[in-house]
Amino acid sequence: MNVGDEVARREVVVDRARLVRYAGASGDFNPIHWNERVAREVGLPGVIAHGMWTMGAAVDVVVDWLGDPGAVLDYQVRFSRPVPVPDPGDARVQVVAVVGALDEAAGTARIDLQVAVDGQRVLGKAQVLVRLPR
């Protein structure tokens, strides 16, 4: 493995039904995630995905690549723009995971995530520190 290597790539699809299920699981029933009128009244383009859903969907790509969720040591992102979810239809979140740094002595790697919808980044500086298998 080398810095710059792509280790995983995935398209994650989210629709309104998934947002409702996520709201129930997370307890986040903010109407901007299910009510078009409320979302537009507060200046959003429409209903948007939960930020934590987006963050979780993105890191799942790395977890699947590692095969061990316990190997994720740290995960941080900056939310750069919302993920609008149309009705009818869905939003397609593109996730690309690339090796950003290696620390062979520590047995860790920093995996940088590029997370975008329609070519626009929705997470900035998304970085996952992982323990590499020995």
C-alpha positions in Angstrom: 0.0 0.0 0.0 1.3 3.5 -0.9 0.2 7.0 -0.4 -2.2 7.9 -3.2 -3.6 4.4 -3.7 -7.3 4.1 -4.0 -8.5 1.4 -1.6 -12.3 1.6 -2.0 -15.0 3.2 -4.0 -18.8 3.1 -3.7 -22.0 4.8 -4.7 -24.5 5.0 -1.7 -28.1 5.7 -2.6 -30.4 7.5 -0.2 -34.1 8.2 -0.6 -36.8 9.6 1.6 -37.8 6.2 3.0 -34.2 5.7 4.2 -34.3 9.1 5.8 -37.4 8.2 7.8 -35.8 4.9 8.9 -32.7 6.8 9.9 -34.7 9.3 11.9 -36.4 6.5 13.8 -33.1 4.8 14.6 -31.2 8.0 15.5 -34.0 9.9 17.2 -33.3 12.9 15.0 -36.8 13.9 13.8 -35.8 17.4 12.7 -38.4 18.2 10.0 -35.7 19.4 7.5 -35.1 15.7 7.0 -38.6 14.8 6.0 -40.8 18.0 5.4 -40.2 19.8 2.1 -42.0 23.0 3.3 -40.0 23.4 6.5 -36.7 22.7 4.7 -37.4 25.4 2.1 -38.6 27.8 4.8 -35.2 27.7 6.5 -33.4 28.3 3.2 -32.5 24.7 2.2 -33.0 23.4 -1.4 -35.5 20.9 0.0 -35.3 17.9 2.3 -31.7 17.0 3.1 -30.1 13.9 4.5 -29.0 13.8 8.1 -25.3 14.8 8.4 -24.6 11.9 10.6 -26.2 9.5 8.0 -23.9 11.0 5.3 -20.8 10.7 7.6 -21.7 7.1 8.5 -22.4 6.0 4.9 -19.0 7.4 3.9 -17.0 5.6 6.6 -18.8 2.3 5.9 -16.7 2.1 2.7 -13.6 2.0 4.8 -15.0 -0.4 7.4 -15.9 -2.8 4.6 -12.5 -2.5 3.1 -10.8 -3.2 6.5 -13.3 -5.9 7.4 -13.1 -4.8 11.1 -15.0 -1.8 12.5 -12.7 -1.8 15.5 -9.8 -0.9 13.2 -11.2 2.6 12.8 -9.2 4.6 15.4 -10.5 8.1 14.6 -12.8 9.7 12.1 -13.4 13.4 11.4 -15.1 15.4 8.7 -16.2 18.9 7.9 -19.7 19.2 6.5 -19.4 21.3 3.4 -22.8 21.2 1.8 -26.1 19.4 2.4 -27.3 16.3 0.5 -30.7 17.1 -1.0 -32.9 14.1 -1.3 -35.7 14.6 -4.0 -39.1 13.1 -3.9 -39.7 11.1 -6.0 -36.2 9.9 -6.5 -33.0 9.6 -4.6 -29.6 11.1 -4.0 -26.4 9.2 -5.0 -23.4 9.8 -2.8 -20.1 9.0 -4.4 -17.4 7.9 -1.9 -13.7 7.3 -2.9 -11.2 6.3 -0.2 -7.5 7.0 -0.9 -4.4 6.4 1.3 -3.4 9.9 2.5 -0.6 8.9 4.9 1.1 5.9 6.3 2.8 5.4 9.6 4.5 2.0 9.4 6.0 2.2 12.9 2.6 2.7 14.4 0.9 0.3 12.0 -1.7 3.0 10.9 -2.8 4.8 7.8 -4.8 7.9 7.2 -7.5 7.3 4.7 -8.8 10.4 2.9 -12.4 10.3 1.7 -13.7 12.2 -1.3 -17.5 12.4 -0.7 -19.6 14.0 -3.4 -23.1 14.3 -4.8 -23.5 15.4 -8.5 -19.8 16.3 -8.5 -20.1 18.6 -5.5 -18.2 17.7 -2.3 -20.5 17.3 0.6 -17.9 16.3 3.2 -14.6 18.2 3.3 -11.4 17.0 5.0 -13.0 13.6 5.7 -10.2 11.6 7.2 -10.2 8.1 8.8 -7.3 6.9 10.9 -7.1 3.1 10.7 -5.1 0.4 12.3 -3.6 -1.8 9.6 -3.6 -5.6 9.8 -0.2 -7.0 10.8 
